[in-house]
C-alpha cells in the first residue's frame, strides 16, 4: 500500500491538524499566566504534553511556585510512561529512534497506532500523528504566544480563568465510564475545599492523592490463588486464567 493511501496516515494527519490548532490557546494562556515567549516555547518543545502543560501554567497563573507547577505537570505526565512501554512492545523501534519515539509518545499518537491491526500501519500512524502534532503544536504555540502578548491584560478577555476551562476541555471527553467520572467529581471537590487553605499548586496534588487512594481501596492489590475460570468448550482453563 502506498504511503499516501494508508488509512493510518490519513487518521494521523487529521488528528495532527486538529490537535495542533489547539496549541493557539496554550500559547495565549501561557503568556497570560506570566511566562514569556521563550519559556512558553520551551514547554511545548521539551515537555510536549498538552494536559501537563495546561496544568503547569494553571498553577503558575494562580500564583503557585515552580516546584508545585512541575509536580502537577509530572503527575499528569505519568501516563506517557505507560504509553511508552506499550508502544515499545508494539512498534519495537530501532535503538537510535527510541529518543524520538519517546518524545512523540502522547495520547493521540498512541491511540492512532493502537487503532490499527497491521504492524506497518501501526508504525505509520504513530509516527505521522506524533511528528505531525509535534510540528504543528509548536508552530501554533508560537502563534498563540504572539497573539497573547498583543492582547494586553488577560483579565479583560477572561484569559485569567481560561486555563481551567481549557484543561477541562481536554479531560471531559475521556470520562466515559462511571468510575472515572465519579473519581473526577471527588477530586474536584477535594480541590475546591483545599484551595482556601493551602498554597497554589497543592490542591491538585491532594486531588491526585485522593484519586490514588480511591483506586487502591476500590480495586486493592492483585489477589493470588484465584480459581481458574473453566471454558465449557475447551479441555481445560481458558487463556488468561489466574493461577495459584
PyMOL commands that set and color helices and strands:
alter all, ss='L'
color gray80, all
select helices_A, chain A and resi 3-5+7-32+37-47+50-61+66-91+95-103+107-114+119-151+154-157+159-172+178-195+202-219
alter helices_A, ss='H'
color red, helices_A
deselect
rebuild
show_as cartoon
